[in-house]
Structures are given as structure tokens and as C-alpha cells.
Amino acid sequence: MLSNAALTARYYQTKAPYSPQQDAAGYEAPPAGYAPVYTQLVARHGSRGLSSMKYDMAVYNMWKKAQEDGALTALGAKLGPDVLKIMKANFLLGYGVPGISKPGYGNETQVGINEHKQLAARMLLRQPAFWKQIGETASTAPRKIVSVTSGVDRAVDSGTFFVESLKTAQPALAPLITYPAAAGPFPDNAPAVSQPNGTNRFLLYFHKLDKTTDLVTNTTNPLYRTYQASQEYQAFKNDQDLADKQSGLFKTPEAKAAGRAVLERLFTKAFIDKIENGSYKFSNAGSSTFSSDDGGFTSTLTGDGKTKIESLADAGSMMYELYVISPAMRAEANVDFSAYMPLDQAKQFASLNDASDFYDKGPGMTEKGDITYKMSQILVDDLFAEVDAINKGDLSHAAKLRFTHAEIIIPLASRLGLKNVFQQLPKALTYSYQNNPWRGEYVSPMAANLQWDVFKNASGNLIVKMLYNEKETDFMAACDNAKISSSSHFYDYAKLKACYGYAALN
């Protein structure tokens, strides 16, 4: 079985299973006199199954027609049964797994669960003396470990598995875990929608704030800015320039050729030609039912018909969607889709997906300004506010853990201006691997995470080091003068804060 590190070399884009990008043994040590005083995390949920019955049903419907036509190659004959394995695994995903309340599409897989358990374990191992002290003083001088999520199942579950891993490794931390009250009450023009403690949609789901649950009309409310930025971003999702960029990606000769190359391994030329000339079209319409092996759970779902195969590029891209999800489902489906997706075509479709994400989640077009990442300012503010508290002598928090989604991690990375992450393109150019370093598998693989470790000396001076996917990572280049030395990954906090446009420290 391939390691997660090897899997990321197979063009799985933002569905790449997580692998730490640096061995902790190689981390730069803090300068003499500095000791860890605080840490904080923002993490994407772990590897998951498909979000809904879309690509799988569309591909299966295409395969069934090819079977009826006698148009399958020897390899193509294997595709249908493998798609059914993927479908069954998604229908039943999470059934019988402690911590998963509602089985089905969108849940974390065993790979994803382990990603967060192991991430938590490595957090403890990175600073063992710090965590030992936090545990030993839990009854005499308790410091909170604050946990918040977007409120969406897979992010909530990631938080649960992460925290349980902390408690298993170091039981003394258990009473320190706290879940703050949800922001609110919202919406502010109707009865409040109750949300569980530990939920913060404004902080960790800002791309989809909704008037039915999150409406903020009071301009003096600190959350008003985030709500408005969310509405502006959601309106941008219907922007004509964005639509033109994204739709155009799959209409190129290269996309068509990649689709044909994938299909030629599976179907006869006559069948493929009928897709190309429009005689054959497929969608995710139809119903399926699957039951668990023990008969304890049955699920029936009906596709909405909105996911369509109307071109060779469409067909290839949907095959790619099954290809990229299969590594996350190794335990549940045990299907290797690499036979159906050669690396050259995987790279082609990864580049198209990266382009699409670049435009609607990433840096995007220069002419659109900060529309794709302005809403992440609340999260940047929260990161700095936590360190500010430490600087002011408030040690009530030992750590803050946040669990969220790719749609949050990606704009956060843009807002922070990270190298090879924030490089916009003018509308006249179209993103490609040749003209931009942005890559989904780097910016937001499954369980992507950003961590800030904070250190303090006897004089009270704070320094900060950032880990991005557990690799020591520089802040934006403009902040290099905040480094404690030109080759260091540690930053003087006062200078770093000023560099990001905040007022000088008190």
C-alpha cells in the first residue's frame, strides 16, 4: 500500500490524504531563554468520502449504457463493480463508527479519523515539557484548551477525534477542554437558531453565512463585517468572469484529449464518439439502495440529475473525482482507481481542478481584488487576538483548536500572503501549472493545518513560529524584517503584528 506521502505525488489535488511535510526532529530550536507558552491550530477536517451522490452515479450510468451496448474493454468491465463499491462505501460511511452520528456521504473515513488522531499526538510530542506542565497544573492553575468547529458534521467529528486523542495520550488534559458558547443570538431579525457550544460559523464557515441562521444587520456588531464579506463572496460565485473562467477550463482541446485518453481504456471508440457528438449524455439521475453487511442500516438515495456528462472532458473529470477520493476510502471500499486514471491524465485534470479552485477559493483574478479572501480577516484577527492575550499576561488559554474546511483554509492562506500561495493573475491570463505556483495539494490537502507556536522569555518578549502542514513556514515576505534572524523561522511578535497592519502592542 502506498504511503500518504507517495499518494500526494499522484495528483490528488485538495483530496490528497494528509502527510506531515517535515519531520519534527528537524525543527529549528527556539533561542536560548525562550520557552513555549501557547499554541494554536486551524485544521481542515480529515479525509472524507464523496460529499454527495453525484460523480459516482453519473459514471455508473455511463458504464451501464456501455455494458448494454457491448462497448466495454477488459478494463472497462471492472469499472462498474468498482464504482458500486465506492457507492456502497459512501452510502454506509460511518455506520458503526463511534463518534459518527449520521452515516452516509460526506463523513470522514478511517484514513481521515486517523489523520486527526495522529495530528493531535504529534502536537503533544512537539513540546512534551509544555504539555506535561499544563497537565500537572490542571487542578491548581488550570489553562483552557479551547475547541471550536464550523458546526458541520465532518469538522465536528474531526474536533472530537483530535480531542479524544489528546485525552488518551495525556488524561490530565481532559478537564481543560472547553467549548465556548456559539456566537449569537442570530439571526437578529427572528427567533435565534440554537447552535451547540463549540460552534462558530462566523470564524470557521464564513464562506456560507446564511440569513436564516447568521443574519447580522447591526453595523456596530463586530460580526457585521464578516457577514457582509460572506454575502459579497457568495454573490461573486455567480460572477460572469468567474463563470467564464471555470467553464472554459473544460472546453479546451487539451481537456477533450485527456477525457478521450481516459475513456479509450474503458470503452470502444464508437461509444466514445457518441459522447463526443452529443448522442449520449448521462447524469446522476436514478435511485440506489445499499444495506450494511449486518443488516442494521439501509440507505436509499436519489440523484438530482444535475451532475451531467455531456462531453469527453466531463466524463474524464468525473472519473478523476472517483480517482481522487479512492485513497481516502482504502478501508471502506478497498478500490484502486489508479488503473483507470493514468498519471498524465491525472495531472491534466488536477490542473483543471486547481485552476477552478484558484479562481473561486484562492487568490483569483487581480481585477477582483480581495473578494475571495476578505472574509477570512476574522480568522486572522482571532489568531492575533489569542497571542495578544498571552502578551498581556492572560494565560487562561493554553491552546485554541479550530476545525474547519478547505473553503476556510484556502482564503486564510491567501490573506496571510504565504509564499507560493498568494499570487493573483490578471483576467487576461488563465491559470496553469506553467504560470502560477498555487497547488491544491499544498495549500489544502485533507487535514491541512496551520499552527502557531508561541514562546516567551524572562523579559516577557514573545516570538512566534508558524507550521503549515507541520512544516516550518515563513509569513509573508514583507514581514521578513520581523524574523529574529534572516535564516530563522521565529518572528518577533510585536514586529509581526505591526507588519500585518495591526496597532502596536500595548
C-alpha positions in Angstrom: 0.0 0.0 0.0 1.3 3.4 -0.9 2.2 5.8 1.9 0.3 9.1 2.2 3.5 10.9 1.1 3.6 8.8 -2.0 -0.1 9.4 -2.7 0.4 13.1 -2.8 2.7 12.6 -5.8 -0.2 11.2 -7.8 -2.1 14.5 -8.4 -4.9 14.1 -5.9 -5.2 17.9 -5.6 -7.2 19.0 -2.5 -8.3 15.4 -1.9 -4.7 14.3 -1.2 -4.5 12.3 2.0 -2.6 14.2 4.7 1.1 13.7 5.4 3.2 16.0 7.6 5.6 17.9 5.4 8.5 17.9 7.8 10.0 15.6 10.5 9.7 17.4 13.8 13.3 16.2 14.6 14.4 18.8 12.0 12.6 21.8 13.6 14.6 24.9 14.5 15.0 25.1 18.3 13.9 28.3 20.0 16.7 30.7 21.0 18.2 30.3 24.5 15.9 31.7 27.2 12.7 31.1 25.4 10.1 28.5 26.5 6.8 27.5 24.9 3.8 29.3 26.4 0.9 28.8 24.0 -0.1 27.0 20.7 -3.0 27.3 18.3 -4.3 25.4 15.4 -6.6 25.8 12.4 -7.2 22.5 10.7 -9.3 21.2 7.8 -11.4 18.1 8.5 -9.7 14.8 7.7 -10.1 12.7 4.6 -13.7 12.0 3.7 -15.8 10.2 1.2 -17.7 11.9 -1.6 -19.8 14.8 -0.4 -23.0 13.5 -2.2 -24.2 11.1 -4.8 -23.0 12.9 -7.9 -20.0 11.7 -9.8 -20.3 8.1 -8.9 -23.9 7.8 -10.1 -23.2 9.7 -13.3 -20.2 7.4 -14.1 -22.2 4.3 -13.2 -25.0 5.3 -15.5 -22.4 5.8 -18.3 -20.9 2.4 -17.6 -24.3 0.7 -17.6 -25.0 2.1 -21.1 -21.7 0.9 -22.3 -22.4 -2.5 -20.9 -25.8 -2.6 -22.7 -24.0 -1.6 -25.9 -21.3 -4.3 -25.5 -18.8 -1.4 -25.6 -16.6 -2.3 -22.6 -12.9 -3.2 -22.8 -11.5 -5.8 -20.4 -10.5 -2.9 -18.1 -13.8 -1.2 -18.6 -15.7 -4.3 -17.4 -14.1 -3.9 -14.0 -15.2 -0.3 -13.7 -18.8 -0.8 -12.9 -18.3 -3.2 -9.9 -15.6 -0.8 -8.6 -17.9 2.2 -8.8 -20.6 0.2 -6.9 -18.0 -0.5 -4.2 -17.4 3.2 -3.9 -21.1 3.9 -3.8 -21.8 1.4 -1.2 -19.0 2.6 1.0 -20.3 6.2 0.7 -23.9 5.2 1.4 -22.9 3.4 4.6 -19.9 5.7 5.5 -19.6 6.0 9.3 -22.0 3.2 10.2 -20.9 1.5 13.3 -18.0 4.0 13.9 -18.0 5.6 17.4 -18.2 9.3 17.1 -20.1 9.3 13.7 -23.8 10.1 14.4 -25.3 10.0 10.9 -23.8 7.5 8.4 -23.6 8.4 4.7 -21.9 10.7 2.2 -19.6 13.4 3.5 -18.4 11.6 6.6 -14.8 11.1 7.4 -13.2 7.8 6.6 -10.8 5.8 8.8 -8.0 7.5 7.0 -9.4 10.9 8.0 -10.1 9.8 11.5 -6.5 8.7 11.9 -5.2 11.9 10.3 -6.6 13.9 13.2 -5.7 11.4 15.9 -2.1 11.4 14.7 -2.0 15.2 14.3 -3.0 15.6 17.9 -0.4 13.1 19.1 2.3 14.9 17.2 1.2 18.2 18.7 1.9 16.8 22.2 5.2 15.2 21.1 6.4 18.5 19.6 6.5 20.2 23.0 6.3 17.5 25.7 7.5 19.6 28.6 4.9 22.3 27.9 2.0 19.8 27.8 3.3 17.9 30.8 3.2 21.1 32.8 -0.2 22.0 31.5 -1.5 18.6 32.7 0.3 18.8 36.0 -1.2 22.2 36.9 -4.7 21.4 35.7 -6.1 21.4 39.2 -4.0 24.2 40.7 -3.7 26.7 37.8 -5.9 25.4 35.0 -5.4 26.7 31.5 -8.1 26.1 29.0 -7.7 24.1 25.8 -10.4 25.8 23.7 -12.0 23.8 20.9 -14.3 25.3 18.2 -15.7 24.0 14.9 -17.7 25.1 11.9 -20.7 23.1 13.2 -20.7 20.9 10.1 -20.5 17.1 10.9 -17.1 16.3 9.5 -15.5 19.3 11.1 -17.2 18.5 14.4 -16.1 14.9 14.1 -12.5 15.9 13.4 -12.5 18.0 16.5 -13.9 15.1 18.5 -11.3 12.7 17.3 -8.5 15.2 17.8 -9.5 16.0 21.4 -10.1 12.3 22.3 -6.5 11.6 21.0 -5.2 14.4 23.3 -7.0 12.9 26.3 -6.0 9.4 25.5 -2.3 10.4 25.3 -2.5 12.7 28.3 -5.6 12.1 30.5 -4.7 15.0 32.8 -5.7 17.4 29.9 -9.3 16.2 29.8 -10.8 18.7 32.3 -9.2 21.6 30.5 -11.0 21.0 27.2 -13.7 23.8 26.8 -16.3 24.6 24.2 -17.3 28.3 24.1 -20.9 29.3 23.5 -21.8 29.8 19.9 -21.8 33.4 18.5 -25.2 34.9 18.7 -28.1 35.1 19.1 -28.6 35.0 15.3 -30.3 35.7 13.0 -31.0 39.0 14.6 -34.4 39.6 12.9 -36.0 36.4 14.0 -36.0 33.8 16.8 -32.4 32.7 17.4 -31.3 29.4 15.8 -29.7 27.3 18.6 -26.2 26.1 17.9 -24.2 23.8 20.1 -21.4 25.1 22.3 -18.1 25.0 20.4 -19.7 26.2 17.2 -18.5 29.3 15.4 -19.8 29.7 11.9 -18.5 33.2 11.5 -15.0 32.1 12.3 -14.9 28.7 10.6 -17.7 28.7 8.0 -17.6 32.3 6.8 -17.9 31.3 3.1 -21.6 30.3 3.6 -23.1 32.6 6.2 -26.9 32.5 5.6 -29.6 35.0 6.5 -31.7 32.2 8.1 -29.1 31.3 10.7 -26.5 34.1 10.7 -28.1 37.4 9.7 -26.3 40.5 11.2 -27.9 43.8 10.5 -26.4 45.9 13.3 -23.5 47.8 11.7 -21.9 48.2 15.1 -21.7 44.5 15.7 -18.1 43.2 15.2 -19.5 40.3 13.1 -21.3 42.6 10.7 -18.2 43.0 8.5 -17.7 39.2 8.2 -21.4 38.7 7.4 -21.2 41.3 4.6 -18.0 39.9 3.3 -19.6 36.5 3.1 -22.6 37.8 1.2 -20.2 39.6 -1.3 -18.3 36.4 -1.8 -21.4 34.3 -2.3 -22.6 36.9 -4.9 -19.2 36.6 -6.6 -19.8 32.9 -7.1 -22.3 34.0 -9.8 -19.8 36.5 -11.3 -19.7 36.2 -15.1 -15.9 36.5 -15.3 -15.6 33.6 -12.8 -18.2 31.5 -14.7 -16.4 32.1 -18.0 -13.0 31.1 -16.5 -14.3 28.0 -14.9 -16.5 26.8 -17.8 -13.7 27.5 -20.2 -11.3 25.2 -18.5 -13.1 22.1 -19.7 -13.7 23.3 -23.2 -10.1 23.2 -24.4 -8.6 20.7 -26.8 -6.3 19.5 -24.0 -9.3 18.8 -21.7 -11.1 16.9 -24.5 -7.9 14.9 -25.3 -7.4 14.0 -21.7 -11.0 12.8 -21.4 -10.7 10.7 -24.5 -7.4 9.2 -23.3 -9.1 8.1 -20.1 -12.2 6.7 -21.8 -10.3 4.8 -24.5 -9.0 2.4 -21.9 -12.6 1.6 -20.9 -14.9 1.8 -23.8 -15.0 1.2 -27.6 -14.3 4.1 -30.0 -17.9 4.0 -31.2 -19.2 4.5 -27.7 -16.8 7.4 -27.0 -17.6 9.0 -30.3 -21.3 9.1 -29.3 -20.4 11.0 -26.1 -18.3 13.4 -28.2 -21.0 14.1 -30.8 -23.7 14.5 -28.1 -25.7 11.4 -29.0 -25.0 10.0 -25.5 -25.4 12.1 -22.4 -25.5 10.9 -18.8 -26.3 12.3 -15.3 -26.6 11.3 -11.7 -30.3 10.6 -12.1 -31.7 7.5 -10.5 -32.0 5.8 -7.1 -29.9 3.2 -5.3 -30.2 1.3 -2.1 -27.4 -0.3 0.0 -27.5 -2.1 3.3 -24.8 -2.8 5.8 -23.5 -6.4 5.9 -25.1 -6.9 9.3 -28.4 -5.6 8.1 -28.5 -2.9 10.7 -28.5 0.0 8.4 -30.1 0.7 5.0 -29.9 3.8 2.9 -31.8 4.8 -0.2 -30.8 7.9 -2.2 -32.0 9.5 -5.4 -29.7 11.6 -7.6 -30.9 15.1 -8.6 -29.8 14.8 -12.3 -27.8 18.0 -12.1 -24.4 16.4 -12.4 -24.0 15.8 -16.1 -21.7 14.1 -18.6 -22.1 16.0 -21.8 -18.6 15.9 -23.2 -15.4 13.8 -23.1 -13.9 16.3 -20.7 -16.9 15.9 -18.4 -16.6 12.1 -18.4 -12.8 12.3 -17.7 -13.3 14.8 -14.9 -15.9 12.7 -13.2 -13.6 9.7 -13.4 -11.0 11.9 -11.9 -13.3 12.7 -9.0 -13.6 9.0 -8.2 -9.9 8.5 -8.6 -9.0 11.3 -6.1 -11.5 10.1 -3.4 -10.4 6.4 -3.5 -7.2 6.8 -1.4 -9.3 8.2 1.5 -11.6 5.2 1.3 -9.0 2.4 1.4 -10.5 0.8 4.5 -14.2 1.2 3.4 -14.1 0.4 -0.3 -10.6 -1.0 -1.0 -10.7 0.1 -4.6 -7.6 1.3 -6.5 -8.7 3.7 -9.2 -5.2 4.4 -10.5 -5.7 1.7 -13.2 -8.5 3.9 -14.6 -6.6 7.2 -14.4 -3.0 7.3 -15.9 -0.7 9.8 -14.3 -0.6 12.1 -17.3 -4.4 12.4 -17.3 -4.5 12.7 -13.5 -2.1 15.7 -13.8 -4.2 17.2 -16.5 -7.4 17.0 -14.5 -5.7 18.1 -11.3 -4.5 21.2 -13.1 -8.1 21.9 -14.2 -9.4 21.5 -10.6 -6.6 23.6 -9.3 -7.5 26.3 -11.8 -11.1 26.2 -10.7 -10.2 26.4 -7.0 -7.7 29.1 -7.7 -10.4 31.3 -9.2 -13.2 30.8 -6.7 -11.4 30.0 -3.4 -7.8 31.0 -4.0 -6.0 34.3 -4.9 -8.1 34.6 -8.1 -8.1 37.4 -10.6 -6.2 40.6 -9.9 -9.2 42.7 -11.0 -11.5 41.1 -8.4 -9.4 42.4 -5.5 -9.8 40.6 -2.2 -13.2 39.2 -2.8 -12.1 35.5 -2.3 -10.3 36.1 0.9 -11.5 39.3 2.6 -14.0 37.3 4.7 -11.1 35.4 6.3 -10.0 38.6 8.2 -12.0 37.4 11.2 -9.8 34.3 11.5 -6.6 36.3 11.1 -7.9 38.6 13.8 -8.6 35.7 16.1 -5.1 34.2 15.6 -3.6 37.5 16.6 -6.0 38.1 19.5 -5.1 34.9 21.1 -1.4 35.8 21.1 -2.3 39.3 22.3 -3.9 37.8 25.4 -0.6 35.9 26.1 1.4 39.1 25.6 -0.9 40.9 28.1 -0.3 38.2 30.7 -3.6 36.4 30.3 -2.6 32.7 30.4 -6.1 31.4 30.7 -5.7 29.7 27.3 -3.0 27.1 26.8 -4.2 26.3 23.3 -7.0 27.0 20.8 -8.1 24.3 18.3 -10.2 25.2 15.3 -11.7 22.6 12.9 -13.0 23.7 9.5 -12.9 23.2 5.8 -10.8 23.8 2.6 -13.0 26.8 1.9 -11.6 28.4 5.0 -8.0 27.2 4.9 -7.5 28.4 1.3 -8.6 32.0 1.8 -6.7 32.2 5.1 -3.5 31.2 3.4 -4.2 33.9 0.8 -4.9 36.5 3.5 -1.6 35.6 5.2 0.2 36.1 1.9 2.1 32.8 2.2 4.8 32.1 -0.4 3.6 30.1 -3.4 0.1 30.6 -2.2 -0.8 34.2 -2.9 0.0 35.2 -6.4 -3.0 36.6 -8.3 -3.3 36.6 -12.1 -4.8 39.2 -14.4 -8.1 38.3 -16.1 -6.3 38.2 -19.4 -4.3 35.2 -18.3 -5.6 31.8 -17.4 -4.1 29.8 -14.5 -1.9 26.9 -15.4 0.9 25.0 -13.8 3.3 26.9 -16.0 2.4 30.4 -14.9 1.4 30.0 -11.2 2.8 28.0 -8.2 -0.6 27.6 -6.5 -1.3 23.9 -5.9 -4.3 22.5 -4.1 -2.4 19.5 -2.7 0.0 22.0 -1.0 -2.5 24.7 0.1 -5.3 22.4 1.4 -4.9 18.7 1.3 -7.1 16.7 3.6 -6.5 17.7 7.3 -4.5 20.7 6.1 -3.4 22.7 9.1 -1.8 25.9 10.2 -0.3 26.1 13.7 1.4 29.0 15.6 3.7 28.1 18.4 4.4 31.0 20.8 7.5 31.3 23.0 8.3 33.7 25.8 11.5 34.7 27.6 12.1 36.0 31.2 11.7 39.6 29.9 8.2 38.9 28.6 9.1 39.1 24.9 7.2 36.9 22.6 8.3 35.1 19.5 6.2 33.1 17.1 6.8 30.2 14.7 4.3 29.0 12.1 3.9 25.5 10.9 1.9 24.9 7.7 1.0 21.2 7.3 3.6 20.7 10.0 6.4 22.4 8.0 8.2 25.4 9.3 6.8 28.1 7.1 7.5 31.8 6.7 4.9 34.5 7.0 4.5 36.9 4.0 7.8 38.1 2.6 7.1 41.7 3.6 7.4 40.5 7.2 11.0 39.2 6.9 12.2 42.1 9.0 10.3 40.6 11.9 12.4 37.5 11.9 14.8 37.2 14.8 17.5 36.5 12.2 17.5 36.3 8.5 17.6 32.5 8.4 15.2 31.9 11.3 11.6 30.8 11.3 11.0 32.6 14.5 9.4 36.1 14.4 9.3 38.8 17.0 5.6 39.0 17.7 5.4 42.8 18.1 7.0 43.3 14.7 5.0 40.6 13.1 1.7 42.1 14.3 2.7 45.5 13.0 3.6 44.0 9.7 0.1 42.6 9.3 -1.4 46.1 9.9 -2.4 45.8 13.5 -1.7 48.6 16.0 1.4 48.4 18.1 1.3 46.2 21.1 0.3 47.8 24.4 
